[in-house]
Amino acid sequence: MTTNLGGRIAEILRNKNIKQKDLADRVGVTEATISRYIAGEREPKPEVLANIATALNTTSDYLLDIENDDFDYPKVKRMIGRNASAMTDEEKRELINALFGGD
C-alpha cells in the first residue's frame, strides 16, 4: 500500500472538519486504529479501506493514490453495453448522473 494513505485520510478529515473518532465510529473501528492508519503504522484491510472511502465520500483509488485520470470512453461504452439489459431504469439514471453530473 501507499505511504500516502494516511496523509490523504488526514487531509480529507481536516477539509471536512471530521474528527478521527467520528470516522472510526462510521467505519466500525477504534479511534486508535484510525490514528495508526494516518500515522502509517498499520494498513487497513481492503473492506475497511472501502468503508473509510465511503465514509469520506471518496474512492479507495484516491486514498491509495492510484487514480487514473485517463477516461477510456470506448471501454466504458462496452461495459455499459454488456450490462445495460441487466440494469434497472433507476440504476441507469444513477449511472448517467455519475458520469455526467446530472440530477
MIFIGU-858051 format. One line per field, with one value per residue: residue number from 1; residue in three letters; x, y, z of N, C-alpha, C in turn. Coordinates in steps of 0.02 Angstrom, whole numbers, always signed. Layout:
BEGIN
seq = NUM/... .
type = ala/... .
n_X = X/... .
n_Y = Y/... .
n_Z = Z/... .
ca_X = X/... .
ca_Y = Y/... .
ca_Z = Z/... .
c_X = X/... .
c_Y = Y/... .
c_Z = Z/... .
END
This chain:
BEGIN
seq = 1/2/3/4/5/6/7/8/9/10/11/12/13/14/15/16/17/18/19/20/21/22/23/24/25/26/27/28/29/30/31/32/33/34/35/36/37/38/39/40/41/42/43/44/45/46/47/48/49/50/51/52/53/54/55/56/57/58/59/60/61/62/63/64/65/66/67/68/69/70/71/72/73/74/75/76/77/78/79/80/81/82/83/84/85/86/87/88/89/90/91/92/93/94/95/96/97/98/99/100/101/102/103 .
type = met/thr/thr/asn/leu/gly/gly/arg/ile/ala/glu/ile/leu/arg/asn/lys/asn/ile/lys/gln/lys/asp/leu/ala/asp/arg/val/gly/val/thr/glu/ala/thr/ile/ser/arg/tyr/ile/ala/gly/glu/arg/glu/pro/lys/pro/glu/val/leu/ala/asn/ile/ala/thr/ala/leu/asn/thr/thr/ser/asp/tyr/leu/leu/asp/ile/glu/asn/asp/asp/phe/asp/tyr/pro/lys/val/lys/arg/met/ile/gly/arg/asn/ala/ser/ala/met/thr/asp/glu/glu/lys/arg/glu/leu/ile/asn/ala/leu/phe/gly/gly/asp .
n_X = +41/+13/+117/+61/-70/-114/-91/-182/-304/-299/-298/-425/-506/-472/-510/-648/-684/-695/-683/-561/-617/-752/-745/-695/-805/-900/-841/-824/-715/-584/-538/-402/-356/-385/-299/-177/-179/-171/-47/+31/+67/-8/-98/-253/-372/-437/-582/-605/-537/-619/-735/-689/-665/-796/-858/-792/-834/-764/-649/-572/-465/-425/-383/-277/-195/-195/-270/-326/-324/-354/-484/-567/-665/-715/-700/-783/-905/-919/-930/-1048/-1136/-1131/-1192/-1311/-1439/-1464/-1482/-1582/-1703/-1682/-1550/-1485/-1512/-1442/-1312/-1295/-1306/-1192/-1091/-1108/-1142/-1273/-1442 .
n_Y = -59/+116/+244/+363/+354/+379/+517/+564/+525/+602/+731/+740/+725/+842/+942/+920/+940/+833/+726/+606/+511/+516/+467/+339/+285/+283/+191/+79/+43/+67/+227/+233/+143/+210/+318/+251/+210/+334/+377/+288/+170/+57/-40/-34/-170/-227/-217/-130/-18/+13/+47/+160/+246/+261/+321/+442/+496/+471/+381/+218/+209/+343/+366/+278/+334/+297/+332/+344/+463/+457/+444/+314/+307/+214/+90/+107/+122/-6/-84/-36/-69/-209/-233/-164/-221/-291/-197/-93/+39/+141/+116/+142/+280/+326/+293/+374/+498/+491/+486/+605/+704/+743/+778 .
n_Z = +0/-17/+53/+67/+105/+238/+244/+149/+206/+323/+268/+206/+319/+387/+293/+287/+414/+506/+643/+700/+784/+747/+615/+644/+713/+610/+524/+600/+678/+801/+871/+892/+797/+677/+695/+689/+555/+492/+538/+472/+530/+524/+403/+325/+306/+149/+148/+254/+209/+100/+170/+239/+131/+82/+194/+192/+76/-45/-152/-144/-230/-240/-107/-102/-193/-328/-433/-601/-717/-849/-957/-1024/-1145/-1248/-1180/-1067/-1134/-1192/-1075/-1020/-1122/-1116/-995/-986/-1011/-896/-802/-696/-729/-638/-595/-715/-728/-615/-654/-767/-705/-624/-718/-793/-706/-686/-625 .
ca_X = +0/+49/+131/+22/-137/-128/-94/-245/-358/-294/-317/-498/-534/-460/-551/-719/-692/-717/-635/-542/-667/-813/-730/-690/-873/-932/-809/-829/-651/-570/-503/-330/-342/-383/-237/-121/-181/-147/+25/+67/+88/-49/-133/-320/-392/-474/-651/-602/-519/-679/-780/-661/-678/-868/-871/-763/-861/-711/-638/-512/-412/-400/-346/-215/-158/-187/-320/-304/-366/-369/-551/-568/-734/-735/-705/-844/-962/-926/-953/-1119/-1172/-1135/-1230/-1372/-1500/-1474/-1489/-1648/-1704/-1652/-1477/-1463/-1513/-1386/-1251/-1292/-1290/-1122/-1046/-1117/-1157/-1342/-1483 .
ca_Y = +0/+178/+278/+425/+339/+417/+588/+578/+521/+661/+790/+741/+739/+914/+982/+911/+952/+770/+701/+536/+472/+512/+421/+273/+263/+269/+134/+21/+27/+112/+289/+216/+111/+264/+354/+211/+214/+401/+380/+240/+114/+0/-35/-64/-224/-198/-199/-71/+37/+31/+82/+227/+286/+276/+369/+506/+515/+468/+313/+184/+228/+409/+359/+242/+374/+257/+352/+354/+517/+445/+418/+269/+306/+151/+37/+120/+108/-79/-110/-18/-109/-278/-238/-122/-260/-316/-139/-62/+109/+182/+106/+178/+351/+338/+289/+435/+553/+484/+502/+672/+751/+767/+767 .
ca_Z = +0/-22/+117/+66/+127/+299/+228/+113/+255/+367/+229/+199/+386/+400/+247/+301/+485/+536/+693/+692/+821/+705/+561/+673/+726/+545/+492/+643/+708/+856/+854/+891/+733/+627/+709/+663/+482/+474/+553/+430/+571/+504/+339/+332/+262/+93/+164/+297/+165/+63/+217/+251/+71/+82/+248/+173/+10/-95/-176/-120/-276/-220/-44/-116/-242/-389/-483/-669/-744/-919/-966/-1081/-1167/-1280/-1130/-1029/-1178/-1197/-1011/-1013/-1171/-1093/-933/-987/-1008/-828/-757/-690/-752/-584/-599/-775/-711/-569/-694/-807/-659/-602/-774/-820/-653/-690/-565 .
c_X = +43/+61/+91/-50/-156/-134/-159/-304/-358/-316/-393/-531/-529/-507/-626/-735/-723/-663/-621/-593/-730/-802/-727/-760/-909/-906/-815/-763/-639/-535/-428/-311/-338/-318/-177/-120/-151/-72/+65/+92/+50/-80/-201/-330/-433/-546/-654/-584/-580/-729/-755/-676/-751/-884/-845/-787/-806/-704/-575/-453/-382/-357/-279/-171/-144/-239/-288/-351/-384/-437/-553/-640/-754/-743/-769/-905/-973/-953/-1027/-1161/-1182/-1184/-1297/-1435/-1515/-1485/-1561/-1645/-1671/-1576/-1449/-1460/-1454/-1320/-1243/-1274/-1217/-1074/-1049/-1136/-1227/-1380/-1530 .
c_Y = +62/+209/+342/+415/+380/+491/+607/+575/+583/+724/+795/+756/+814/+956/+977/+921/+891/+748/+627/+491/+462/+463/+349/+244/+243/+204/+71/-4/+76/+175/+276/+184/+163/+303/+317/+210/+280/+406/+332/+180/+49/+13/-67/-122/-193/-177/-138/-10/+60/+69/+152/+272/+307/+329/+438/+532/+521/+396/+283/+203/+295/+402/+325/+278/+334/+274/+362/+405/+507/+412/+377/+259/+241/+94/+45/+103/+32/-108/-96/-61/-181/-285/-202/-163/-286/-259/-115/+9/+154/+176/+143/+253/+369/+338/+352/+494/+551/+504/+576/+724/+779/+754/+710 .
c_Z = +0/+46/+122/+91/+188/+287/+193/+161/+298/+331/+222/+266/+401/+357/+262/+375/+520/+585/+681/+726/+780/+647/+587/+686/+662/+514/+534/+670/+766/+830/+849/+824/+678/+634/+681/+586/+459/+484/+509/+468/+554/+437/+347/+284/+206/+109/+210/+255/+125/+108/+233/+191/+68/+134/+231/+105/-43/-119/-144/-165/-258/-156/-55/-167/-305/-441/-550/-700/-817/-925/-1030/-1104/-1200/-1230/-1089/-1070/-1184/-1132/-1001/-1061/-1149/-1035/-934/-980/-938/-778/-755/-717/-701/-586/-660/-762/-665/-607/-735/-763/-636/-657/-795/-769/-655/-626/-575 .
END
